[in-house]
């Protein structure tokens, strides 16, 4: 898929692949960025892979540098609206 196709991918709750400000992720993930010396990244990229699972990384140009797999959507947990 091209980046345009990836970014157009959407579901019931909006875009399934998008950027997220680094300051909005969980404390444990922010600590991991510090360990990796990446704590100055202004945003990360989240790609939905299944119901809960997300692939997290940062994008430079056309390349996604993968940081971690988040199988339970805990890096940026959200509550479903009723």
SEDO-243881 format. One record per residue: residue number from 1; residue in one letter; z, y, x of N, C-alpha, C, CB in turn. Coordinates in nm, 2 decimals. Glycine has a CB too. Layout:
<nodes>
[node NUM,'A',[Z,Y,X],[Z,Y,X],[Z,Y,X],[Z,Y,X]],
...
</nodes>
This chain:
<nodes>
[node 1,'X',[0.00,-0.12,0.08],[0.00,0.00,0.00],[0.00,0.13,0.09],[0.12,0.00,-0.10]],
[node 2,'X',[-0.06,0.23,0.04],[-0.06,0.36,0.11],[0.07,0.43,0.07],[-0.18,0.45,0.07]],
[node 3,'X',[0.11,0.53,0.15],[0.23,0.61,0.11],[0.22,0.67,-0.02],[0.26,0.71,0.22]],
[node 4,'X',[0.10,0.72,-0.06],[0.08,0.78,-0.19],[0.11,0.67,-0.30],[-0.06,0.83,-0.21]],
[node 5,'X',[0.06,0.55,-0.28],[0.09,0.44,-0.38],[0.24,0.41,-0.39],[0.01,0.32,-0.34]],
[node 6,'X',[0.30,0.40,-0.27],[0.44,0.37,-0.27],[0.52,0.48,-0.34],[0.49,0.36,-0.12]],
[node 7,'X',[0.49,0.60,-0.32],[0.57,0.71,-0.38],[0.54,0.73,-0.53],[0.54,0.84,-0.31]],
[node 8,'X',[0.43,0.67,-0.58],[0.40,0.68,-0.72],[0.47,0.56,-0.79],[0.25,0.67,-0.74]],
[node 9,'X',[0.51,0.46,-0.72],[0.57,0.35,-0.79],[0.70,0.39,-0.86],[0.61,0.24,-0.68]],
[node 10,'X',[0.70,0.37,-0.99],[0.81,0.41,-1.07],[0.85,0.30,-1.17],[0.78,0.54,-1.14]],
[node 11,'X',[0.97,0.32,-1.22],[1.03,0.22,-1.32],[1.10,0.30,-1.43],[1.12,0.12,-1.25]],
[node 12,'X',[1.18,0.22,-1.50],[1.26,0.28,-1.61],[1.34,0.40,-1.57],[1.35,0.17,-1.67]],
[node 13,'X',[1.40,0.40,-1.45],[1.49,0.51,-1.42],[1.42,0.61,-1.32],[1.61,0.45,-1.35]],
[node 14,'X',[1.29,0.61,-1.31],[1.22,0.71,-1.22],[1.17,0.64,-1.10],[1.32,0.81,-1.18]],
[node 15,'X',[1.15,0.72,-0.99],[1.08,0.67,-0.87],[1.16,0.56,-0.81],[1.06,0.78,-0.78]],
[node 16,'X',[1.10,0.45,-0.77],[1.16,0.34,-0.70],[1.17,0.35,-0.55],[1.10,0.21,-0.74]],
[node 17,'X',[1.09,0.44,-0.50],[1.08,0.47,-0.36],[1.09,0.62,-0.33],[0.95,0.40,-0.29]],
[node 18,'X',[1.19,0.66,-0.27],[1.21,0.81,-0.26],[1.31,0.84,-0.14],[1.27,0.86,-0.39]],
[node 19,'X',[1.31,0.97,-0.11],[1.40,1.02,-0.01],[1.54,1.04,-0.07],[1.35,1.15,0.06]],
[node 20,'X',[1.64,1.04,0.01],[1.78,1.07,-0.04],[1.85,1.15,0.07],[1.86,0.93,-0.07]],
[node 21,'X',[1.91,1.26,0.04],[1.98,1.34,0.14],[2.09,1.25,0.20],[2.05,1.47,0.08]],
[node 22,'X',[2.10,1.25,0.33],[2.19,1.17,0.41],[2.33,1.19,0.37],[2.18,1.19,0.56]],
[node 23,'X',[2.37,1.32,0.33],[2.51,1.34,0.29],[2.55,1.28,0.16],[2.53,1.49,0.28]],
[node 24,'X',[2.45,1.22,0.08],[2.48,1.16,-0.04],[2.50,1.01,-0.04],[2.38,1.19,-0.14]],
[node 25,'X',[2.48,0.95,0.08],[2.50,0.81,0.09],[2.65,0.78,0.11],[2.42,0.75,0.20]],
[node 26,'X',[2.69,0.66,0.10],[2.83,0.62,0.11],[2.88,0.64,0.25],[2.85,0.47,0.07]],
[node 27,'X',[3.02,0.65,0.26],[3.08,0.68,0.39],[3.05,0.58,0.50],[3.23,0.69,0.37]],
[node 28,'X',[3.05,0.45,0.46],[3.02,0.35,0.55],[2.88,0.36,0.61],[3.04,0.21,0.49]],
[node 29,'X',[2.79,0.39,0.53],[2.65,0.41,0.58],[2.64,0.53,0.67],[2.55,0.42,0.46]],
[node 30,'X',[2.71,0.64,0.63],[2.71,0.76,0.72],[2.77,0.73,0.86],[2.78,0.88,0.65]],
[node 31,'X',[2.88,0.64,0.86],[2.94,0.60,0.98],[2.84,0.52,1.07],[3.07,0.52,0.95]],
[node 32,'X',[2.76,0.44,1.00],[2.66,0.36,1.07],[2.56,0.45,1.13],[2.60,0.26,0.97]],
[node 33,'X',[2.52,0.55,1.06],[2.42,0.65,1.12],[2.48,0.71,1.25],[2.38,0.76,1.02]],
[node 34,'X',[2.61,0.74,1.24],[2.67,0.80,1.36],[2.67,0.70,1.48],[2.82,0.84,1.33]],
[node 35,'X',[2.70,0.58,1.45],[2.70,0.47,1.55],[2.56,0.46,1.62],[2.74,0.34,1.50]],
[node 36,'X',[2.46,0.47,1.53],[2.32,0.46,1.58],[2.27,0.59,1.64],[2.23,0.42,1.46]],
[node 37,'X',[2.35,0.69,1.64],[2.31,0.83,1.69],[2.20,0.89,1.61],[2.28,0.82,1.84]],
[node 38,'X',[2.21,0.86,1.47],[2.11,0.91,1.38],[2.17,1.00,1.27],[2.03,0.80,1.32]],
[node 39,'X',[2.29,1.05,1.30],[2.37,1.12,1.20],[2.31,1.26,1.17],[2.51,1.13,1.24]],
[node 40,'X',[2.22,1.30,1.25],[2.15,1.43,1.22],[2.03,1.42,1.13],[2.12,1.50,1.35]],
[node 41,'X',[1.99,1.30,1.09],[1.88,1.29,1.00],[1.91,1.36,0.87],[1.85,1.14,0.98]],
[node 42,'X',[1.83,1.45,0.82],[1.86,1.52,0.70],[1.84,1.43,0.57],[1.77,1.64,0.68]],
[node 43,'X',[1.76,1.33,0.58],[1.74,1.24,0.47],[1.69,1.10,0.51],[1.63,1.30,0.37]],
[node 44,'X',[1.72,1.01,0.42],[1.67,0.87,0.44],[1.58,0.84,0.34],[1.80,0.77,0.45]],
[node 45,'X',[1.51,0.72,0.35],[1.41,0.68,0.26],[1.46,0.55,0.20],[1.27,0.66,0.32]],
[node 46,'X',[1.47,0.54,0.07],[1.51,0.42,-0.01],[1.39,0.36,-0.08],[1.62,0.46,-0.11]],
[node 47,'X',[1.37,0.23,-0.06],[1.26,0.15,-0.12],[1.32,0.04,-0.20],[1.16,0.10,-0.02]],
[node 48,'X',[1.30,0.05,-0.33],[1.35,-0.06,-0.42],[1.27,-0.18,-0.40],[1.35,-0.02,-0.57]],
[node 49,'X',[1.33,-0.30,-0.38],[1.26,-0.42,-0.35],[1.28,-0.52,-0.47],[1.31,-0.48,-0.22]],
[node 50,'X',[1.40,-0.52,-0.53],[1.42,-0.60,-0.65],[1.53,-0.53,-0.74],[1.48,-0.74,-0.61]],
[node 51,'X',[1.59,-0.60,-0.83],[1.68,-0.54,-0.93],[1.78,-0.44,-0.86],[1.75,-0.64,-1.01]],
[node 52,'X',[1.85,-0.49,-0.76],[1.95,-0.41,-0.69],[1.91,-0.38,-0.55],[2.08,-0.49,-0.69]],
[node 53,'X',[1.84,-0.47,-0.48],[1.81,-0.45,-0.34],[1.73,-0.33,-0.30],[1.75,-0.57,-0.29]],
[node 54,'X',[1.77,-0.27,-0.19],[1.70,-0.15,-0.14],[1.69,-0.17,0.01],[1.78,-0.02,-0.17]],
[node 55,'X',[1.57,-0.12,0.06],[1.55,-0.12,0.20],[1.56,0.03,0.24],[1.40,-0.17,0.24]],
[node 56,'X',[1.65,0.06,0.34],[1.67,0.19,0.38],[1.62,0.22,0.52],[1.82,0.22,0.38]],
[node 57,'X',[1.57,0.34,0.54],[1.52,0.38,0.67],[1.49,0.53,0.68],[1.39,0.30,0.71]],
[node 58,'X',[1.41,0.56,0.78],[1.37,0.70,0.79],[1.22,0.70,0.82],[1.45,0.78,0.89]],
[node 59,'X',[1.15,0.80,0.77],[1.01,0.81,0.79],[0.97,0.91,0.89],[0.94,0.83,0.65]],
[node 60,'X',[0.88,0.87,0.98],[0.82,0.96,1.07],[0.67,0.94,1.06],[0.87,0.94,1.22]],
[node 61,'X',[0.60,1.04,1.00],[0.46,1.02,0.98],[0.43,0.91,0.88],[0.38,1.00,1.11]],
[node 62,'X',[0.35,0.82,0.91],[0.32,0.71,0.82],[0.40,0.58,0.85],[0.17,0.67,0.84]],
[node 63,'X',[0.51,0.60,0.93],[0.59,0.48,0.97],[0.73,0.49,0.91],[0.59,0.47,1.12]],
[node 64,'X',[0.77,0.38,0.85],[0.91,0.38,0.80],[0.99,0.30,0.91],[0.92,0.31,0.66]],
[node 65,'X',[1.09,0.36,0.96],[1.18,0.29,1.06],[1.29,0.24,0.98],[1.22,0.39,1.17]],
[node 66,'X',[1.30,0.11,0.97],[1.40,0.04,0.89],[1.53,0.04,0.95],[1.35,-0.11,0.86]],
[node 67,'X',[1.64,0.08,0.88],[1.77,0.08,0.93],[1.85,-0.04,0.88],[1.84,0.21,0.89]],
[node 68,'X',[1.85,-0.06,0.75],[1.92,-0.17,0.69],[1.87,-0.22,0.56],[2.07,-0.14,0.68]],
[node 69,'X',[1.91,-0.34,0.52],[1.89,-0.40,0.39],[2.02,-0.38,0.31],[1.84,-0.55,0.40]],
[node 70,'X',[2.00,-0.33,0.19],[2.12,-0.31,0.10],[2.10,-0.39,-0.03],[2.13,-0.15,0.06]],
[node 71,'X',[2.14,-0.52,-0.02],[2.11,-0.62,-0.13],[2.18,-0.59,-0.26],[2.15,-0.75,-0.09]],
[node 72,'X',[2.29,-0.51,-0.26],[2.37,-0.48,-0.38],[2.37,-0.34,-0.42],[2.51,-0.53,-0.36]],
[node 73,'X',[2.28,-0.26,-0.37],[2.27,-0.12,-0.40],[2.41,-0.04,-0.38],[2.23,-0.10,-0.55]],
[node 74,'X',[2.47,-0.06,-0.27],[2.60,0.00,-0.24],[2.59,0.12,-0.15],[2.68,-0.10,-0.17]],
[node 75,'X',[2.47,0.14,-0.08],[2.46,0.26,0.01],[2.46,0.38,-0.08],[2.33,0.25,0.09]],
[node 76,'X',[2.40,0.38,-0.19],[2.40,0.49,-0.28],[2.42,0.43,-0.42],[2.27,0.58,-0.27]],
[node 77,'X',[2.54,0.39,-0.46],[2.56,0.33,-0.59],[2.54,0.43,-0.70],[2.70,0.27,-0.60]],
[node 78,'X',[2.49,0.38,-0.81],[2.47,0.46,-0.93],[2.51,0.38,-1.05],[2.32,0.51,-0.95]],
[node 79,'X',[2.56,0.46,-1.15],[2.60,0.39,-1.27],[2.49,0.40,-1.37],[2.73,0.45,-1.33]],
[node 80,'X',[2.46,0.29,-1.44],[2.35,0.29,-1.54],[2.40,0.38,-1.66],[2.31,0.15,-1.58]],
[node 81,'X',[2.31,0.45,-1.71],[2.34,0.53,-1.84],[2.33,0.43,-1.95],[2.24,0.65,-1.85]],
[node 82,'X',[2.40,0.46,-2.06],[2.40,0.36,-2.17],[2.29,0.40,-2.27],[2.53,0.37,-2.24]],
</nodes>
